[in-house]
């Protein structure tokens, strides 16, 4: 029981640190690109987490997602975010 509590606490701490780091990365790129349209190449797109960050925070021209793992690519293919299709190109290699 205590083991699960410790695992939960550690997972939450990691999540908070991850959010802080993502915010730093977003702010860095925003300072460099301002409101310019950007093209993103996401190599190792996993389940599309980075795709979501760029979609929500930047003026996109295109996002090219590459994911070689077939199982993860199937999850990535199911991303159906409204208006995202016009930006997104997915590749399974």
C-alpha positions in Angstrom: 0.0 0.0 0.0 2.7 2.5 1.0 4.6 1.5 -2.2 1.7 2.6 -4.3 1.4 5.9 -2.5 5.1 6.6 -3.0 4.8 5.7 -6.7 1.8 8.1 -7.0 3.7 10.9 -5.2 6.8 10.5 -7.4 4.7 10.4 -10.6 3.0 13.7 -9.6 6.4 15.3 -8.9 7.7 14.2 -12.2 4.5 15.5 -13.9 5.0 19.0 -12.2 8.6 19.1 -13.2 7.7 18.1 -16.8 5.1 20.9 -17.0 7.6 23.5 -15.8 10.1 22.3 -18.4 7.5 22.3 -21.2 6.6 25.9 -20.3 10.3 26.9 -20.5 10.6 25.3 -23.9 7.4 26.9 -25.2 8.5 30.4 -24.0 11.9 29.9 -25.6 10.5 29.1 -29.0 7.8 31.8 -28.8 10.6 34.3 -28.2 12.4 33.1 -31.3 9.5 32.7 -33.7 7.1 35.3 -32.4 3.9 34.9 -34.5 5.7 33.6 -37.6 4.3 30.5 -39.3 6.5 27.5 -38.5 7.0 24.0 -39.8 7.7 21.3 -37.2 9.4 18.0 -37.6 8.6 15.6 -34.8 10.9 12.6 -35.0 9.7 10.0 -32.6 6.2 11.4 -32.3 5.1 8.8 -29.8 1.4 9.4 -29.2 1.4 13.0 -30.3 2.2 14.8 -27.1 4.5 17.3 -28.7 2.1 17.8 -31.5 -0.5 19.0 -29.0 1.9 21.5 -27.5 2.8 23.0 -30.9 -0.8 23.1 -32.0 -1.9 24.9 -28.9 0.9 27.4 -28.7 2.2 28.3 -32.2 1.2 29.6 -35.6 1.6 26.4 -37.6 2.3 25.9 -41.3 2.9 22.1 -41.1 3.8 19.4 -38.6 5.6 16.3 -40.0 5.3 13.4 -37.5 7.5 10.4 -37.8 6.9 7.3 -35.5 8.4 4.0 -36.4 6.7 1.9 -33.7 3.5 0.5 -35.3 1.5 0.4 -32.0 2.3 4.0 -31.2 1.7 5.1 -34.8 -1.8 3.6 -34.6 -2.5 5.8 -31.6 -1.0 8.8 -33.4 -3.2 8.1 -36.4 -6.3 8.4 -34.3 -5.5 12.0 -33.3 -8.6 13.8 -34.7 -8.2 17.3 -33.3 -10.4 19.8 -35.0 -8.6 21.7 -37.7 -5.4 19.8 -37.1 -5.7 17.7 -40.3 -4.7 20.6 -42.5 -1.4 20.9 -40.6 -0.5 17.3 -40.0 1.4 14.7 -42.0 2.1 11.4 -40.3 4.7 8.8 -41.3 5.2 5.3 -40.0 9.0 5.0 -40.4 
